[in-house]
């Protein structure tokens, strides 16, 4: 196993390439520009498809087409560009296509700025586009996880025929860290008996999200909900630290969890009993782990780089069993270890 | 007895839900005939638009995907780039191709994507009940231009073939009509050429078909056909706009 120093955005590309991503469609926007730049060279070298689209709308629809044709395909962007992709994401969810979408978040609303942010939590886990659908949302907090989650996202998407969103941010995308690339097997592609590749020796197939027949859309919605329930039962991921003795439990994801972890360690060094829950899947959300941790006499402190989004899901999980507090900064403000420690 | 005419294999027997006198049925049929005659049915993937022809997937007897409104050229790009040996075509109306999807159309054309585009121009948004389209004629009344299209207020009819002819990536552009047997026979030739270009790898080919929409135009069928042959063609002259 070798260690390499790598930027988060590049690690993401390499993870996707290792997973057998056959087509990448993108559009420039900071702070994710390393992704299309790296893919434009690597994908072409590997004889795979790279295309810089004319817009985010076009890029997500090119991904829709490539996934419909049965190959592993990805697009990436940052917050304003992800807003533009929401139309396509809704169709992809409705058509049940296994697309991988990456959001290297920046501040908002509007054009915001180019600094890292976690302001797109609501958009990522509550729908984003129109209609009643869910994305599987993975929140990496290191260069290593940018690689690993990109590698895992394609198989996860195919397993459930559901789009997967990797929700990163400008800090994780831009920072360099050592990365260990373990020799890994590409997960076997599940049988795709729905792809459009020409109806040779089989009846014609159709991919759609339009269900006009009486009761057809309701049936389709119920089918989707059943799938979402299965995903919720099987795919929740989170990490917990010191829940045995903590009287303050931090809850944070992504880059905020890196800071929270550091603050937890320095606080514990001064004798404070601090723990941490780090949701890794933001949807499905680790509600059970959080509910179990919400014991009387303890407080939960949610830390985010926004003004309070995930905290709403934490409160739903806690359901009044203990106090839930919030600490956050947005607009390019990065929560740091010292300020968080002094708050504890 | 020798069979000389029948339903093309590329067309299902599903009854069409298109309005009486609508041109879509004719256009579907000649597209299906071309695909049969070229022997490409089993390697064809179509992209249906949002609009009247969204139901094309119920009528064509080969693989079809839906696309968001205006995005078929981008979806076609995604399919064709990963399956370059398949035949990929979009079937789009004027609202889909020339209003909301203008950017996707222009850039797929400019990249010279090796796809075929069947562009059905009926001068209004048919599916939603006859609103003004980018191709609505000057003076034409629609549900959203009740006083007639006034260029001072709504601008001019968007001429797709003329516009795209300036782009280097484009291989073939022709405007045809399906308003009489002669025009239909010619339209079929143009559509066949557009598919043949793709088979030969020549690049982006688009056939614009002027189509009658009697119900939303508020005309009897014969009058609608006459309107295509006279008024519609004055603004949108038939002919080859590019043949590289």
Interface residues (C-beta under 8 A of the other chain):
Chain A: X22 X23 X25 X49 X51 X53 X54 X55 X57 X58 X59 X61 X62 X63 X64 X65 X66 X67 X68 X69 X70 X71 X73 X87 X88 X91 X95 X196 X197 X198 X199 X200 X201 X204 X205 X206 X207 X208 X209 X210
Chain B: X41 X42 X43 X44 X45 X47 X54 X57 X60 X61 X62 X63 X64 X65 X66 X67 X68 X71 X74 X75 X76 X77 X78 X79 X80 X81 X82 X83 X86 X103 X104 X106 X107
